Amino acid sequence: MSYNRYNNNQNFYNRKRRQTDDFGNDDEPKRFRSDGGGQGPVEEELETYLFRVGELSDQNRIGGYSVESNIESTSNFVLTQINNRQADIINILLECARLPEKLTTYSTLIGLLNTKNPDFVEEFLDSLATSLKQFLNQAQFSAVHILVRFISDLVNVKVVSAKSILNIFEKMADLVHEDKSPQVRTDFYVYCILSSIPWNGRLLYEQHGPELDELLDTIKSYLENRSKDHMALLKVWSVDDPHPQEDYLDCIWWQIKKLEEHDWKESQIIRPYVSFEASFKNSTIHDFPLIVPPEYSDKILYPLPRVIFRMFDYTDVPEEFILPGHHSVERYLVEEQLHSVINTYYQDRKLCATRLLQLPITNRIPLNYMIVEIIFAQLFALPKPAHLEVFYGSLLLELCKLQPNYMPIVLAQATELLFDRLDNMKTAGIERFSSWFAYHLSNFQYKWSWEDWKDSVNESLESPKNKFLRETLVRCMRLSYHQRIVEFIPEPMSSLLPANPKPNYKYISEEAADLEGTPVANRLLELFKERAIPEDVFSALRDIPDLEKDGETEINPLKVEVFTSTLLYFGCKSFSHAFAALAKYHMIFKMLVDSEKCQLVVLEALHDVWKNHQQIIIVLVDKLLKTQIVECSSVAKWVFSDQIKNEFTSFYVWEILHSTISRMNKQVDKLRHEYNGLNEKHKKSDLDPESVQNEITEEELEQKLSTLNSLREQQKNLFFIIIERFFAILSDYLTKLELKIEDTEQGETFKSPNWFKWVSERFEDFLLTHNEEVLPYLDDIKSQFLSPNTN
């Protein structure tokens, strides 16, 4: 694919630049601020000075200062402060050791300190070991991963012995022989080993070659026998063309083997300590304390496996750059640093963008391309991204601001590549791509080369590209307004435009005179305008009589429908109006909606009024759940009802379902924490009977547990409803497909392979996204829905 083709897209990103203050340091956390000079410390800013080591201002670079001289001056300053502030310095350095993009900077600093004050460095290493053990026991795996790599690099500055780090690696590798150790646990420790070897592999090979070979043989044997059933679920694309989708451990294994083929030499890690090799010659080398992984506990959630995301290859980047091969260790080193920077600074998008662009790399590596690829890798990660989806969109915006002449071009190229591969992308990825693209366009006046995609208009409505465009325009409308969408979409693509999002109130339509509920609806509308009290509104509803069934009276569904439709129409001006109306007449809902049947009527009425405005449906369904007008199980049944049949593959439907499940899960989690807290207090009161303040009675504890069990039963019921409905609708499709039965009601949409793709992948996405909550009910699910011979 030609690079020059994308230069024209730069015009679509041009817009007014914000004031330079937006790109300054004023918004940075205190610890990351520069003192502006860099030539000497600010006496009362020890923390700031240490965190900024190795970072030079433009003035310092022009003046001939180097990173190495900056590190050396910092070490000299720290040595003067050790006697008075040793504990403070150690605590700051422990935090600095977890800054992945400056790992070699701090290992160099520790190495220089070790040449002058080995006793201090020994204290630091003891604290580092204690910190690492704490992170292991607390299951803070990201911190463990970074610290193991940092300790590995201390071998290069003759602070830590190669044998001691090899001992740690061997203890981690021993887990592959434990039968009780789950694969995710062993995977993590194997990854810690492999991801640290690029930093010290050369020295390990020179000093302990046979032991290193034995370690790698153990890992090789483990990888050959390791299950990869997760691959099909975690792939972003259903095919491996044009880029292979590899398991993350397999990929890094081949990268390490490539490193071994090159005599353990790589060209990417910036190693400032090379300049100080003469100083390190007589350093005291310390044995790092042996770190033993904690015992396995089923309460610990280990990192899930990953599939390596690839989007660009060497033909996609400009000729002056060289994109490292998939299995080159340089590709891993850059990607890993980018991942680490994002995961470290995700709470500050401006600082994160700056750190990404400042990553030290060799000159010919196309950093912008790799940054974009890694951001999309995290955005599309299954089952869900590590951070909020909107973070990745805002990060890409910051990168475009910082590099307006380069980053927009790369991003436009990436967008084209992703669009071209939509037919093979998983449904969850397509939805995230659509959401990001709409958000991005909203910040660039919705300018895009839309004409390039006009051929997708002629594809079926369920085709990935056609659906992507329609769903993207709906999301654009959420961020703008309908007429704005009409203005920027070219005429050949007008059929993709969403409907005008006006309310559809049938009781003022042309057919209203023939509708049974029209008189009451008109009376209700007048009462709402007069701000009538709930009692008067409820009195007007009596004109619709209740129903008699089997000698019992039940609420007439028409009464519920008329009230709901009219109230929502009355509050149609804004979300605030709708919320106010629901709040004022909430009592009437509680009196009318006394069954699941009535709850479904409320949801159906909501959909009838706002069927052209998906965003309002999403928001109001959530509001109905929050105010307990409807229950989660009713929403699930409504999603699979005949009313939604023609919109079943629309993204907003699944947004509602996931939101509903998340609400239920949060309720269960909250109540579980409350119960655990009460249980702890109860145990304390048993140990200290005189403490009346903390005394919790058995009755209170049992009542809370009963409530928790009841809520868990509702959660289980919700999952069963969803799974049962998925089984029914997919089985019906496959049966009719096998028997070649045409369904005239469902039409071509139902019969298309794309329909099956959307629905089956939604089922897969549901199970993946909520796997932690579904897992406790797995045995019940198997017995309920799977035959005895089904695995």
C-alpha positions in Angstrom: 0.0 0.0 0.0 1.5 3.3 -1.1 2.5 5.7 1.7 2.1 8.9 -0.5 -1.5 8.1 -1.0 -2.2 9.3 2.6 -0.5 12.7 2.4 -3.7 14.2 1.1 -5.5 13.2 4.3 -3.4 15.6 6.3 -5.7 18.5 5.2 -8.6 16.8 7.0 -6.9 17.3 10.3 -5.9 20.9 10.0 -7.6 23.1 12.6 -6.7 26.0 14.9 -4.0 25.2 17.4 -4.7 25.8 21.0 -2.6 28.1 23.1 0.9 26.8 23.9 -0.1 26.5 27.6 -2.0 23.3 26.6 1.3 21.7 25.7 3.5 23.1 28.6 4.4 21.5 31.9 1.8 23.4 34.0 -0.6 20.5 34.0 2.0 17.9 34.9 2.1 16.2 38.3 4.6 17.9 40.6 7.0 15.0 40.6 7.4 15.2 36.8 8.0 18.9 36.5 11.3 20.1 35.3 13.2 22.8 37.2 13.8 24.4 33.8 17.6 24.5 34.1 18.9 21.0 34.6 22.4 22.3 35.5 22.0 22.0 39.3 19.4 20.7 41.8 16.7 22.8 43.4 17.6 22.2 47.0 14.1 21.7 48.3 13.0 19.6 45.3 14.9 16.4 45.7 12.0 14.3 44.5 11.5 16.4 41.4 15.2 16.3 40.7 15.4 12.6 40.9 12.3 12.0 38.7 13.7 14.3 36.0 17.2 12.7 35.9 18.3 12.1 32.3 15.9 14.7 30.8 17.5 17.7 29.3 16.0 21.0 28.2 16.8 22.4 24.7 19.0 25.0 26.4 21.1 22.2 28.0 21.4 20.3 24.8 22.7 23.4 23.0 25.1 24.0 25.8 26.7 20.6 25.3 25.1 18.8 28.3 24.5 15.1 27.8 22.3 12.5 29.4 25.4 10.8 30.9 26.7 14.1 32.4 23.2 14.7 33.8 23.1 11.3 35.5 26.6 11.8 36.9 25.8 15.2 38.4 22.6 13.7 39.9 24.6 10.8 41.5 27.0 13.3 43.0 24.2 15.4 44.4 22.5 12.3 45.9 25.7 11.2 47.6 25.8 14.6 49.4 22.2 14.0 50.7 22.5 10.4 51.8 23.6 11.0 55.4 20.6 13.3 56.0 17.9 11.8 53.7 18.7 8.2 53.1 15.2 6.9 53.7 13.6 9.5 51.5 16.1 8.8 48.7 15.5 5.1 48.8 11.7 5.6 48.7 12.0 7.9 45.7 14.3 5.6 43.8 11.9 2.7 44.4 9.2 4.6 42.7 11.6 5.7 39.9 12.5 2.1 39.3 8.9 1.6 38.1 9.2 4.1 35.3 9.8 1.7 32.3 10.9 4.3 29.7 13.8 5.4 32.0 14.8 2.0 33.3 18.4 2.1 32.1 18.8 5.7 33.3 18.1 4.7 36.9 20.1 1.5 36.7 23.1 3.8 35.6 22.4 6.1 38.5 22.3 3.1 41.0 25.6 1.9 39.4 27.3 5.2 39.9 26.1 5.4 43.5 27.4 1.9 44.1 30.9 2.9 43.1 31.0 5.5 45.9 28.7 4.2 48.5 28.0 0.4 48.2 26.5 0.3 51.7 23.7 2.6 50.7 23.1 0.6 47.5 22.9 -2.6 49.6 20.2 -0.9 51.7 18.4 0.1 48.5 18.5 -3.5 47.2 17.1 -4.9 50.4 14.2 -2.3 50.1 13.8 -3.2 46.5 13.5 -6.9 47.4 11.0 -6.1 50.1 9.0 -4.0 47.6 9.0 -6.8 45.0 7.8 -9.3 47.5 4.9 -7.0 48.5 3.9 -6.5 44.9 3.9 -10.3 44.4 1.8 -10.9 47.5 -0.6 -8.1 46.5 -0.9 -9.5 42.9 0.3 -6.2 41.4 1.6 -7.9 38.3 2.5 -4.9 36.3 4.8 -3.6 39.0 6.4 -7.0 39.4 7.1 -7.2 35.7 8.8 -3.9 35.6 10.9 -4.4 38.8 12.1 -7.8 37.6 13.3 -6.2 34.5 15.0 -3.4 36.4 16.8 -5.8 38.7 17.9 -7.7 35.5 19.5 -4.5 34.2 21.4 -3.9 37.4 23.6 -6.8 36.4 24.9 -4.6 33.6 26.2 -1.9 36.0 27.8 -4.5 38.3 25.4 -3.9 41.1 23.7 -7.3 41.1 25.4 -10.6 40.4 24.3 -12.5 37.3 24.0 -15.6 39.4 21.4 -14.1 41.8 19.1 -12.9 39.0 19.5 -16.3 37.3 18.4 -18.0 40.6 15.3 -15.8 40.6 14.5 -16.9 37.0 15.0 -20.5 37.9 12.6 -20.3 40.9 10.0 -18.8 38.5 10.6 -21.4 35.9 10.1 -24.2 38.5 6.4 -23.4 38.5 6.0 -25.2 35.1 6.4 -28.5 37.0 3.6 -27.7 39.5 0.4 -29.6 38.7 -1.7 -27.3 40.7 -0.4 -24.1 39.1 -2.9 -22.9 36.5 -1.6 -21.9 33.1 -2.2 -18.2 33.5 0.0 -18.2 36.6 2.8 -20.0 35.0 2.5 -17.9 31.9 3.0 -14.7 33.9 6.3 -15.9 35.4 7.6 -17.3 32.2 6.8 -14.0 30.5 8.7 -12.2 33.3 11.8 -14.2 32.5 11.6 -13.9 28.7 10.8 -10.2 28.8 13.8 -9.5 31.1 16.4 -11.5 29.1 17.0 -8.8 26.4 18.5 -6.5 29.1 21.0 -9.0 30.5 21.0 -12.0 28.2 24.5 -11.2 26.9 26.1 -11.3 30.5 24.0 -14.3 31.5 25.3 -16.2 28.4 28.9 -15.2 29.0 29.0 -15.9 32.8 26.4 -18.8 33.1 25.9 -20.2 29.6 25.0 -23.8 30.6 22.5 -22.6 33.3 20.9 -20.2 30.8 20.6 -23.0 28.2 18.9 -25.2 30.8 16.5 -22.4 31.7 15.5 -21.9 28.1 15.1 -25.6 27.5 12.6 -25.7 30.4 10.7 -22.8 29.0 10.8 -24.4 25.5 9.3 -27.6 26.8 6.6 -25.7 28.6 5.6 -23.7 25.5 5.5 -26.8 23.4 3.0 -28.5 25.7 1.0 -25.3 26.6 -2.7 -25.1 25.7 -3.6 -22.4 23.2 -7.4 -22.8 23.2 -7.7 -19.1 24.0 -6.3 -18.0 20.6 -9.6 -18.3 18.7 -11.4 -16.2 21.3 -8.8 -13.5 21.6 -7.9 -12.8 18.0 -9.0 -9.4 16.7 -9.4 -10.9 13.2 -10.8 -14.2 12.1 -7.9 -14.8 9.6 -4.2 -14.4 9.7 -3.8 -12.6 6.4 -1.9 -10.3 5.9 -0.4 -10.5 9.4 -0.2 -13.6 11.6 -1.8 -13.3 15.0 0.4 -15.0 17.5 0.1 -15.9 21.1 2.2 -13.4 23.2 4.4 -16.1 24.7 5.1 -17.8 21.4 6.0 -14.5 19.9 8.4 -13.4 22.5 10.0 -16.9 22.5 10.9 -16.6 18.9 12.1 -13.0 19.5 14.4 -14.3 22.2 15.6 -17.1 19.9 16.4 -14.4 17.2 18.4 -12.5 19.9 20.3 -15.7 20.7 21.1 -16.1 17.0 22.6 -12.6 17.0 24.9 -13.5 19.9 22.5 -11.8 22.4 23.1 -8.4 20.9 20.3 -6.0 20.2 20.3 -2.4 18.8 17.4 -0.8 20.5 18.0 -0.5 24.3 19.6 2.9 25.1 22.3 2.0 27.6 23.9 5.2 29.1 25.9 3.0 31.5 28.2 2.0 28.7 30.0 5.4 29.1 30.8 4.5 32.7 32.2 1.0 32.3 35.6 2.1 33.6 34.0 3.4 36.7 32.2 0.1 37.3 35.3 -2.0 37.0 36.0 -2.2 40.7 32.4 -2.0 41.9 31.1 -4.1 44.8 28.7 -6.7 43.3 25.8 -7.7 45.5 23.8 -10.9 45.6 20.2 -9.9 45.3 17.9 -11.7 47.8 16.2 -14.8 46.4 12.6 -14.1 45.4 10.3 -17.1 45.6 6.8 -16.8 44.0 4.1 -17.0 46.6 1.9 -20.1 46.9 -1.0 -20.4 44.5 -4.3 -19.0 45.6 -7.5 -19.4 43.7 -8.5 -15.9 44.9 -5.8 -14.2 42.8 -6.7 -13.2 39.2 -3.6 -13.5 37.0 -3.2 -11.6 33.7 -5.1 -13.1 30.9 -3.2 -14.4 27.8 -2.9 -12.0 24.9 -2.7 -12.2 21.1 -0.1 -10.0 19.4 -1.8 -7.3 17.3 -0.2 -6.4 14.0 -1.5 -3.7 11.6 1.5 -2.4 9.7 4.4 -4.0 7.9 7.5 -2.7 6.2 5.7 -1.7 3.0 3.3 0.6 4.9 6.0 2.9 6.3 8.0 5.6 4.4 11.2 4.4 2.7 13.5 6.3 5.1 12.2 4.1 8.0 12.7 0.4 8.7 10.0 -1.4 10.7 11.5 -4.2 12.7 10.4 -7.7 11.7 7.7 -9.5 13.7 10.2 -11.8 15.4 13.0 -9.3 15.9 13.7 -8.4 19.5 13.8 -4.8 18.5 10.1 -5.0 17.6 9.4 -6.4 21.1 11.5 -3.8 22.9 9.8 -0.8 21.3 6.3 -2.3 21.7 6.9 -3.3 25.3 8.1 0.2 26.2 5.1 1.8 24.5 2.8 -0.5 26.4 4.5 0.3 29.6 4.4 4.1 29.1 0.7 3.9 28.3 -0.1 1.8 31.4 2.0 4.1 33.6 0.7 7.5 32.4 -2.9 6.6 31.4 -4.3 9.0 33.9 -2.8 12.0 32.2 -3.3 11.9 28.4 -1.0 14.9 27.7 1.9 13.6 29.7 1.3 10.1 28.2 1.4 11.5 24.7 4.6 13.5 25.4 6.3 10.4 27.0 5.4 8.3 24.0 6.9 10.7 21.5 10.1 11.1 23.7 10.8 7.4 23.8 14.5 6.8 23.1 14.8 4.7 19.9 17.2 4.2 17.1 16.7 6.8 14.3 15.3 4.6 11.6 12.5 3.0 13.6 9.1 4.5 12.6 8.0 5.4 16.1 4.7 7.1 15.0 3.5 4.0 13.2 4.4 1.8 16.2 2.7 4.1 18.6 -0.6 4.0 16.6 -0.4 0.2 16.3 0.1 -0.2 20.0 -2.8 2.1 20.9 -5.1 0.2 18.6 -3.8 -3.1 20.0 -4.9 -2.0 23.5 -8.2 -0.5 22.2 -9.1 -3.8 20.4 -7.8 -6.1 23.2 -10.2 -8.8 24.1 -12.2 -9.3 26.3 -11.9 -5.6 27.1 -9.3 -2.8 26.9 -7.0 -2.2 29.9 -8.3 1.4 30.2 -11.4 3.4 29.3 -12.1 3.4 25.5 -12.3 7.2 25.5 -8.8 7.4 26.9 -7.3 6.0 23.7 -9.3 8.5 21.6 -8.1 11.4 23.7 -4.5 10.1 23.6 -4.6 10.0 19.8 -5.9 13.5 19.7 -3.1 14.7 21.9 -0.6 13.0 19.7 -2.1 14.8 16.6 -1.7 18.1 18.4 1.9 17.4 19.3 2.8 16.3 15.8 0.3 17.9 13.5 2.4 17.3 10.4 3.0 13.6 10.9 0.7 11.8 13.3 -2.6 12.6 11.4 -1.2 11.0 8.2 -0.3 7.8 10.1 -3.7 7.7 11.7 -5.5 8.2 8.4 -3.5 5.4 7.0 -4.3 3.1 9.9 -8.0 4.0 9.5 -7.9 2.9 5.9 -6.2 -0.3 6.8 -8.7 -1.1 9.5 -11.6 -0.3 7.2 -10.2 -2.6 4.5 -10.1 -5.5 6.9 -13.5 -5.0 8.5 -14.9 -8.1 6.8 -12.6 -10.3 9.0 -12.7 -8.2 12.2 -14.5 -9.4 15.3 -17.7 -7.7 16.2 -16.3 -6.2 19.4 -13.5 -4.7 17.4 -15.8 -3.2 14.8 -17.9 -1.6 17.5 -14.8 -0.1 19.2 -13.4 1.1 15.9 -16.8 2.8 15.1 -16.9 4.5 18.5 -13.3 5.8 18.3 -13.7 7.0 14.7 -16.9 8.9 15.5 -15.2 10.5 18.5 -12.1 11.4 16.5 -14.1 12.9 13.6 -16.1 15.1 16.1 -12.8 16.8 17.0 -11.9 17.4 13.3 -15.2 18.9 12.0 -16.2 15.5 10.6 -13.9 15.9 7.6 -12.9 12.7 5.9 -12.5 11.3 2.4 -16.0 9.8 2.5 -16.1 9.3 -1.2 -13.4 6.6 -1.0 -15.9 4.4 0.9 -19.0 5.0 -1.2 -18.9 1.4 -2.7 -19.9 0.1 0.7 -23.4 1.6 0.2 -24.2 -1.1 -2.3 -23.4 -3.9 0.1 -26.0 -5.6 2.2 -27.2 -3.9 5.4 -25.6 -6.6 7.5 -22.2 -6.5 5.8 -19.5 -5.3 8.1 -18.5 -2.2 6.1 -22.1 -1.0 5.5 -23.0 -1.5 9.2 -19.8 0.2 10.3 -20.6 3.3 8.3 -24.2 3.4 9.5 -23.3 2.8 13.1 -20.5 5.4 12.9 -22.9 8.0 11.6 -25.3 7.3 14.4 -22.5 7.8 16.9 -21.5 11.0 15.1 -25.1 12.2 15.6 -24.8 11.5 19.3 -21.8 13.9 19.4 -23.5 16.5 17.2 -27.0 16.8 15.6 -28.8 15.3 12.7 -28.5 18.2 10.3 -24.8 18.4 10.8 -24.5 14.7 9.7 -26.6 15.5 6.6 -24.3 18.3 5.7 -21.0 16.4 5.6 -22.1 13.1 4.1 -21.9 13.1 0.2 -25.1 12.5 -1.7 -24.0 9.0 -3.0 -23.9 7.9 0.7 -27.1 9.5 1.8 -28.9 6.1 2.3 -26.6 5.5 5.2 -27.9 8.5 7.1 -29.7 7.8 10.4 -33.3 8.8 10.8 -34.2 12.2 12.2 -34.2 11.6 15.9 -37.7 13.0 16.7 -40.1 11.4 19.1 -42.8 9.2 17.6 -46.0 9.7 19.7 -48.7 7.7 18.2 -51.5 9.4 20.1 -51.1 12.6 18.0 -50.6 10.8 14.7 -53.2 10.5 11.9 -54.3 7.1 13.2 -54.7 8.5 16.8 -58.5 8.7 16.4 -58.8 5.0 16.0 -56.6 4.1 19.0 -58.4 3.0 22.2 -56.1 5.0 24.5 -56.2 8.3 22.7 -58.8 10.1 25.0 -56.9 9.2 28.1 -53.5 10.1 26.5 -54.9 13.6 25.6 -56.1 14.1 29.1 -52.8 13.0 30.6 -50.9 15.4 28.3 -53.0 18.3 29.6 -52.4 17.2 33.2 -48.7 17.0 32.7 -48.6 20.5 31.1 -50.6 21.8 34.2 -48.0 20.1 36.5 -50.7 18.0 38.0 -50.0 16.1 41.2 -49.6 12.3 40.8 -53.0 11.6 42.5 -54.8 13.5 39.7 -52.8 11.7 37.0 -53.6 8.3 38.5 -57.3 9.2 38.7 -57.3 10.0 35.0 -55.8 6.6 34.3 -58.9 4.9 35.9 -60.7 5.6 32.6 -58.8 2.6 31.3 -60.3 -0.3 33.2 -58.2 -3.1 34.6 -58.6 -6.7 33.4 -60.3 -9.6 35.0 -58.6 -13.0 34.7 -59.4 -16.2 36.5 -61.4 -14.2 39.1 -58.4 -11.8 39.8 -57.8 -8.2 38.7 -54.6 -7.3 36.9 -53.3 -4.1 35.5 -54.4 -3.4 32.0 -51.2 -3.2 29.8 -52.8 -0.4 27.8 -52.9 1.7 31.0 -49.2 1.2 31.4 -48.5 1.9 27.8 -50.5 5.1 27.6 -49.0 6.5 30.7 -45.4 5.7 29.8 -45.7 6.9 26.2 -47.4 10.2 27.1 -45.0 10.9 30.0 -41.9 10.3 27.8 -43.4 12.4 25.0 -44.0 15.2 27.5 -40.4 15.1 28.6 -38.9 14.8 25.2 -37.2 18.2 25.1 -34.0 17.0 26.9 -32.6 14.4 29.2 -33.3 16.8 32.1 -37.0 17.1 31.2 -37.3 13.3 30.9 -35.6 12.7 34.2 -37.7 15.3 36.0 -40.9 13.7 34.6 -39.9 10.2 35.7 -39.0 11.5 39.1 -42.2 13.4 39.7 -44.5 10.5 38.7 -42.3 7.7 39.9 -45.0 6.7 42.4 -47.4 6.0 39.6 -44.9 3.7 37.9 -44.5 1.8 41.2 -48.3 1.4 41.4 -48.8 0.4 37.8 -45.7 -1.7 37.1 -46.4 -4.7 39.4 -45.2 -7.5 37.1 -42.6 -8.5 34.6 -45.3 -8.2 31.9 -45.9 -4.6 32.8 -42.1 -3.9 32.8 -41.9 -5.2 29.3 -44.8 -2.9 28.3 -42.8 0.1 29.7 -39.7 -0.8 27.7 -41.8 -1.4 24.5 -43.5 2.0 25.0 -40.0 3.6 25.4 -38.8 2.1 22.2 -41.9 3.1 20.3 -41.5 6.8 21.3 -37.8 7.0 20.8 -37.1 4.3 18.1 -35.2 6.9 16.0 -33.0 8.1 18.9 -30.8 5.3 20.2 -28.9 7.4 22.7 -32.1 8.4 24.6 -33.2 4.8 24.7 -29.8 3.8 26.2 -30.0 6.5 28.8 -33.6 6.1 29.7 -33.3 2.3 30.1 -30.5 2.8 32.5 -32.6 5.4 34.4 -35.5 2.9 34.6 -33.2 0.4 36.1 -31.7 2.9 38.5 -35.1 3.9 39.8 -36.2 0.3 40.0 -39.1 0.7 37.6 -37.8 -2.2 35.6 -35.5 -5.1 36.5 -32.4 -6.4 34.8 -34.1 -9.6 33.8 -36.9 -7.7 32.1 -34.4 -5.7 30.0 -32.7 -8.9 28.9 -35.9 -10.4 27.8 -36.9 -7.2 26.0 -33.6 -7.2 24.1 -34.4 -10.7 22.7 -38.1 -9.8 22.1 -39.9 -9.6 18.7 -39.9 -5.8 19.0 -36.1 -5.7 18.8 -35.9 -8.4 16.2 -35.2 -6.1 13.3 -32.6 -4.2 15.3 -31.0 -7.2 16.9 -27.6 -6.6 15.4 -27.6 -2.8 16.1 -24.8 -1.8 18.4 -27.0 0.2 20.8 -28.9 -3.0 21.7 -25.7 -4.6 23.0 -24.6 -1.4 24.7 -27.9 -1.6 26.7 -27.4 -5.3 27.5 -23.8 -4.9 28.7 -24.7 -1.9 30.7 -27.6 -3.9 32.3 -25.3 -6.8 33.2 -22.6 -4.4 34.6 -25.3 -2.8 36.8 -26.3 -6.1 38.2 -22.6 -7.1 38.7 -21.9 -3.9 40.6 -24.9 -4.5 42.9 -23.6 -7.9 43.8 -20.1 -6.7 44.3 -21.3 -3.8 46.6 -23.4 -6.1 48.7 -20.6 -8.7 48.9 -18.2 -6.1 50.2 -20.8 -4.9 52.7 -21.3 -8.5 53.9 -17.6 -9.1 54.2 -17.2 -5.9 56.2 -20.0 -6.9 58.6 -18.5 -10.3 58.9 -15.1 -8.9 59.9 -16.7 -6.6 62.5 -18.6 -9.6 63.8 -15.4 -11.6 64.3 -13.8 -8.6 66.1 -16.8 -8.3 68.4 -16.4 -12.1 69.3 -12.8 -11.5 70.1 -13.6 -8.3 72.1 -17.0 -8.7 73.7 -16.7 -5.5 75.6 -16.6 -3.5 72.4 -20.2 -2.5 71.9 -19.4 -0.1 69.0 -18.3 -3.0 66.7 -20.8 -5.5 67.8 -22.7 -7.1 65.0 -25.5 -9.6 65.8 -25.9 -12.9 64.1 -29.3 -11.8 62.9 -27.9 -8.8 61.1 -25.2 -10.9 59.5 -27.7 -13.6 58.4 -30.1 -10.9 57.0 -27.2 -9.4 54.9 -26.2 -12.8 53.7 -29.8 -13.6 52.8 -30.0 -10.4 50.8 -26.7 -11.2 49.1 -27.8 -14.7 48.2 -31.1 -13.3 46.8 -29.2 -10.9 44.6 -26.8 -13.6 43.4 -29.9 -15.6 42.4 -31.1 -12.7 40.4 -27.6 -12.4 38.7 -27.7 -16.1 37.9 -31.2 -15.8 36.5 -30.1 -12.9 34.3 -27.2 -15.0 32.9 -29.5 -17.9 32.3 -32.0 -15.7 30.5 -29.4 -14.4 28.2 -27.8 -17.8 27.5 -31.1 -19.4 26.9 -32.2 -16.7 24.5 -28.9 -17.0 22.6 -29.2 -20.8 22.4 -32.7 -20.5 21.1 -32.1 -17.9 18.4 -28.9 -19.5 17.1 -30.4 -23.0 17.2 -33.4 -21.7 15.2 -31.1 -20.1 12.6 -29.0 -23.2 12.2 -32.0 -25.5 12.0 -33.6 -23.4 9.3 -30.3 -23.2 7.5 -29.8 -26.9 7.5 -33.4 -27.6 6.4 -33.3 -24.7 3.9 -36.4 -23.2 5.4 -37.1 -19.6 4.4 -38.3 -17.4 7.2 -40.5 -14.7 5.5 -40.9 -12.8 8.8 -37.1 -12.5 9.4 -36.3 -11.8 5.7 -33.0 -11.7 4.0 -31.3 -10.2 7.1 -32.0 -13.3 9.1 -30.8 -15.7 6.4 -27.5 -13.9 5.7 -24.2 -15.3 7.0 -23.4 -11.9 8.3 -26.4 -12.0 10.6 -25.0 -15.2 12.1 -21.6 -13.6 12.5 -23.0 -10.6 14.5 -25.1 -12.7 16.8 -22.7 -15.6 17.4 -19.8 -13.2 18.1 -22.1 -11.2 20.4 -22.6 -14.4 22.4 -18.9 -15.0 22.5 -18.3 -11.4 23.6 -20.9 -11.7 26.4 -19.2 -14.7 27.8 -15.7 -13.2 27.5 -16.5 -9.8 28.9 -18.3 -11.1 31.9 -16.3 -14.3 32.4 -15.4 -13.6 36.0 -19.1 -13.2 37.0 -20.3 -16.1 34.8 -17.6 -18.6 36.0 -19.2 -19.3 39.4 -22.3 -20.5 37.7 -20.5 -22.6 35.1 -21.6 -26.0 36.5 -25.2 -24.9 36.6 -25.0 -23.6 33.1 -23.5 -26.9 31.8 -26.2 -29.0 33.4 -29.0 -26.6 32.2 -28.0 -26.0 28.6 -25.4 -28.6 27.5 -25.9 -32.3 26.9 -23.8 -34.8 29.0 -21.6 -35.4 26.0 -20.8 -31.8 25.4 -17.4 -30.5 26.6 
